[in-house]
Amino acid sequence: MPDTSRTIDAVWKLESARIIATLTRLVRDVGLAEELAQDALVAALEQWPVAGVPDNPGAWLTTTAKRRAVDHIRRSRMLTDKQEQLAHQLEEDRGHREDQEPEQDDVLRLMFLSCHPVLPARARAALTLRLLGGLTAEEIARAFLVTASAVTRRIAAAKRTLAEHRVPFDLPEETELPERLSSVLEVIYLIFNEGYSATSGDDLMRPGLCLEALRLGRLLAELAPREAEVHALVALMEIQASRSAARTGPSGEPVQLHEQNRGRWDQLLVRRGFTAMLRAREAGGAPGPYMLQAAIAVCHAQARTAEETDWAQIATLYGALARLLPTAVVQLNRAVALGMAHGPQAGLDLVDSLVADPVLRDYHLLPSVRGDLLLRLDRGPEARLEFLRAAALAKNAAERAFLRRRAEEVPVTGGPAGTAPGPALGRAAEGFLGRTELDAATVRSYGQTLRRLRLDLGDGTPLSGLTSEEVARVCTAAWGAGAARTWNRHRAAVRSFGAWAGLDGLAAGLERRTEPLPRGSALGPVQLDALWSDPEVPLRELTLWRLLHESGAGVKAVLSLNVEDLDLEDRRARAGRAWVGWRSGTARLLPLLLAGRTRGPVFLSERRPGPARTPGPADLCPDTGRRRLSYERAEHLFKETTRPLDPDREGYTLRRLKPGPRPTEGTA
């Protein structure tokens, strides 16, 4: 039994992507395709321990899953003529379509689908690991240090988003290919980077994620052999992975690149990286971002010692990468190369120009790089403060300990130029917040402001060296684009702290902003017009919102409506003991939403409930099997849609659709 279970697990890891891809092409629903594939896996777990493992286990799983697909199509109550024809064709000639559309194309389609740009990056990564990696929710959760339920919700939301946007299971058109391929490569490299340099947790690396990203990259290179950027990404990951054994010391502590024992680099992976780089160059075309990053990795791999590294060439490559990909992180890496090629001051000048960039606000490598450059310029006390600040920002325990150790190794004699000894920012902030006269709400509010200052400026910064210009820079980067109320709250916290610490001019660079008058309870014509005219709003949501606005009824009352309660001709429906009426906008939409349904809830959820969450008959549609739309889900969808319309970017509640008071007779 244990051997059979391990065999099934191994076969599933290898075959699941192809099986799900094939089923998705047949049923055109990636969520349903995964359910059918899981049914086949359950069948294997039940039958193989008794009957033995088939000679071709992958084919057995595929055939079983296809039969489940045929059964599903047959059982569907909403069959169209086309679906009946497809079910008949699948039964009579199972191999015909596979000959027309090779299975490897299906896998490529699945990869493009799971990495679609409509999904957030983390959702793309989780869905890709689930569908193409065959990982369970628990395995993905362990890899990203989140809960399995969070991963399950993330994957479910991703599938729902793909369905709502009706993303087709097709290869991208020629005009869409660069953007879509870029999205796939971004997901694979995100997975690799999370494994190569874990953002949180106790360990510096998670090798399992690196291996999975390499497997996906190699698979993509086989499926798209003429794409230079695909081979370049594989080359980059192969070479970076070759250093894994040398990146940590005996206790798991990080070892910097220039201090690594290059004899521990995996030469097989280095050679594979070089080979992938040659294939990328043979594919031709202008160098893309992964090609340039791979070229930088090749420069490091070709140097037998750290001293032989061609930093001038690396700086030139980073310059080209910065022109192609002008991000703050690329510029920070370029600063490191400039510091090595042309001296630490050249690197420091570029780093100092990035300090105010909000993208790098919580990026621990910014103060870490700055500390390195300051140390090489013999500005030890300043470097020590930067290392301490980097340690406070680092979420990975191994990196945090490493940065603290670097700070401890810097001599503490003297101080930063132009400063005098005295209490430090971190200790002063704790004393300020620890006063007994402050209530919990005030401590929480002041604490948010001071935490930002401590992270950006460092706990060890002497109060005597704290300037209003530095404080203004931090506040502008953090809250400059926020609401006036938010800005004024943080300004007040700075003023209070400055007065307590004897730094009366600390908030001099923070001008008070005029706060708008409180908003009315109802949405205005501008917001309503934006909602009614948005072509991206699904029919269900648009109908619900129009009905809420035109009827003035409560949200729960409208969501409780059933199809059989509607009187479409008189434009009204009974909700408990009251009546809900509507006008022409809703009257036009309701027949489209119902689509011939005669029973069950008017507003239905997106998917059918699972076996363990089946609602009562009153909340279940007998025609579609879907449950009544919940208040929480309806509220969430409205908030997400109205977030761009809200100056505070929080989104509106459904109650805001209720029309405001109208002028009474005789009033202007």
Disulfide bonds with the S-S distance in Angstrom:
none
